[in-house]
Amino acid sequence: MNALLLALGFFLALAGDSLPMGPLYLALRPDFVALLLLYWAITSATELGLGVAWIIGLVQDVVDGGILGAHAMAAAVMIFVLYAGLGKVRNLPPWEQLFFIFILLLAERLVAWSWQIWGGPIAWNFALLLGPLTGALLWPVFVYLLDRIRHRLRSA
């Protein structure tokens, strides 16, 4: 059942990341796929490894139409860094995880951005920092909602 929930969640996250919106939304939009990767890596470390993160990142690259491997590398680096300190992060309540989630989302964004530089010149923009900040601020709500969904599916 977790595999079905995982697949459905990533489908919805990819759809949320692909919605056409205005420039303000694009600057503030968190990377929903990265948030979901972090959630599953923290709650079910045995179900989500670096290989799964890499594959999901490749799918995200194909959906976005960007440089192939940019999101894949960023997702793998983000999950690797998370697993290095997972014991500390897992034991914190979601509102205390905000700082760690911000750092991980920022690292993911910077790795993806640096990978995309290889495809051509891309200007640095401080708006790149807004998505990880928004994602970190949404983290406690995100965790609460996903925990409720998982609990309902288990009890059903």
C-alpha positions as CSV (number, residue, x, y, z in Angstrom):
1,M,0.0,0.0,0.0
2,N,2.9,2.4,0.7
3,A,4.2,1.8,-2.9
4,L,0.8,2.8,-4.3
5,L,0.7,5.9,-2.0
6,L,4.3,6.7,-3.0
7,A,3.5,6.5,-6.7
8,L,0.3,8.5,-6.5
9,G,2.0,11.1,-4.4
10,F,4.8,11.5,-6.9
11,F,2.4,11.7,-9.7
12,L,0.5,14.5,-8.0
13,A,3.8,16.3,-7.0
14,L,5.0,16.2,-10.6
15,A,1.6,17.6,-11.7
16,G,1.9,20.3,-9.1
17,D,5.4,21.2,-10.3
18,S,4.3,21.3,-13.9
19,L,1.3,23.6,-13.5
20,P,1.6,26.8,-15.6
21,M,1.4,29.8,-13.3
22,G,2.6,33.4,-13.2
23,P,6.1,34.5,-12.4
24,L,5.4,35.2,-8.7
25,Y,4.0,31.7,-8.1
26,L,7.0,30.2,-10.0
27,A,9.3,32.1,-7.7
28,L,7.5,31.1,-4.5
29,R,6.5,27.5,-5.6
30,P,8.3,24.9,-3.5
31,D,9.6,21.8,-5.3
32,F,6.8,19.4,-4.3
33,V,8.8,16.4,-5.6
34,A,11.7,17.3,-3.3
35,L,9.3,17.8,-0.4
36,L,7.8,14.4,-1.0
37,L,11.2,12.7,-1.3
38,L,12.2,14.2,2.0
39,Y,9.0,13.1,3.7
40,W,9.3,9.5,2.5
41,A,13.0,9.4,3.3
42,I,12.4,10.6,6.8
43,T,9.3,8.4,7.5
44,S,10.2,5.3,5.5
45,A,13.9,5.2,5.0
46,T,13.8,1.5,3.9
47,E,11.4,2.3,1.0
48,L,13.2,5.2,-0.5
49,G,16.9,4.9,-1.4
50,L,19.3,6.9,-3.5
51,G,18.3,4.8,-6.6
52,V,14.6,5.6,-6.2
53,A,15.4,9.3,-5.6
54,W,17.6,9.3,-8.8
55,I,14.9,7.7,-10.9
56,I,12.2,10.1,-9.6
57,G,14.6,12.9,-10.4
58,L,15.1,11.6,-13.9
59,V,11.3,11.5,-14.4
60,Q,11.1,15.0,-13.1
61,D,13.8,16.1,-15.7
62,V,11.7,14.5,-18.5
63,V,8.5,16.1,-17.3
64,D,10.2,19.5,-16.9
65,G,12.0,19.2,-20.2
66,G,15.3,20.5,-18.7
67,I,18.8,19.1,-18.7
68,L,18.6,15.3,-18.2
69,G,20.1,14.5,-14.9
70,A,19.8,17.9,-13.2
71,H,17.0,16.9,-10.8
72,A,18.2,13.4,-10.6
73,M,21.6,14.5,-9.2
74,A,20.0,17.1,-7.0
75,A,17.6,14.5,-5.5
76,A,20.3,12.0,-4.9
77,V,22.6,14.6,-3.2
78,M,19.7,15.8,-1.1
79,I,18.7,12.3,0.1
80,F,22.3,11.3,0.7
81,V,22.9,14.4,2.9
82,L,19.6,13.6,4.7
83,Y,20.6,10.0,5.4
84,A,23.9,11.2,6.8
85,G,22.1,13.0,9.6
86,L,18.8,11.1,9.5
87,G,18.9,10.1,13.2
88,K,19.0,13.7,14.3
89,V,16.3,15.0,11.9
90,R,13.9,12.1,12.4
91,N,13.7,12.6,16.1
92,L,12.7,16.3,15.8
93,P,9.1,17.5,15.5
94,P,8.2,18.9,12.1
95,W,8.4,22.5,13.2
96,E,11.9,22.0,14.4
97,Q,12.9,20.2,11.2
98,L,12.3,23.5,9.3
99,F,15.9,24.6,9.3
100,F,17.2,21.2,8.1
101,I,14.5,21.0,5.4
102,F,15.4,24.5,4.2
103,I,19.1,23.6,3.9
104,L,18.3,20.4,2.1
105,L,15.9,22.1,-0.3
106,L,18.4,24.9,-0.9
107,A,21.1,22.3,-1.6
108,E,18.8,20.5,-4.0
109,R,18.0,23.8,-5.8
110,L,21.7,24.8,-6.1
111,V,22.8,21.4,-7.4
112,A,20.0,21.4,-10.0
113,W,20.9,25.0,-10.9
114,S,24.6,24.3,-11.2
115,W,23.9,21.2,-13.4
116,Q,21.7,23.3,-15.7
117,I,24.6,25.8,-16.2
118,W,26.3,23.1,-18.3
119,G,23.4,23.4,-20.8
120,G,24.0,27.1,-21.4
121,P,24.2,30.4,-19.5
122,I,21.7,30.8,-16.8
123,A,21.7,34.0,-14.7
124,W,21.8,33.8,-10.9
125,N,18.6,35.1,-9.4
126,F,17.9,35.5,-5.6
127,A,14.4,34.3,-6.4
128,L,15.9,30.8,-6.5
129,L,16.0,31.0,-2.7
130,L,12.3,31.7,-2.3
131,G,11.1,28.2,-3.3
132,P,13.2,26.4,-0.7
133,L,12.1,29.0,1.9
134,T,8.4,28.4,1.0
135,G,8.9,24.7,1.1
136,A,10.5,24.8,4.5
137,L,7.7,27.0,5.8
138,L,5.1,24.6,4.4
139,W,6.9,21.5,5.8
140,P,4.9,21.2,9.1
141,V,1.6,21.4,7.2
142,F,2.9,19.0,4.5
143,V,3.9,16.4,7.2
144,Y,0.6,16.8,9.0
145,L,-1.4,16.2,5.9
146,L,0.6,13.2,4.7
147,D,0.6,11.7,8.1
148,R,-3.2,11.9,8.3
149,I,-3.5,10.3,4.8
150,R,-1.2,7.5,5.8
151,H,-3.0,6.9,9.1
152,R,-6.4,6.8,7.3
153,L,-5.2,4.4,4.7
154,R,-3.7,2.1,7.4
155,S,-6.8,2.1,9.5
156,A,-9.1,1.5,6.5
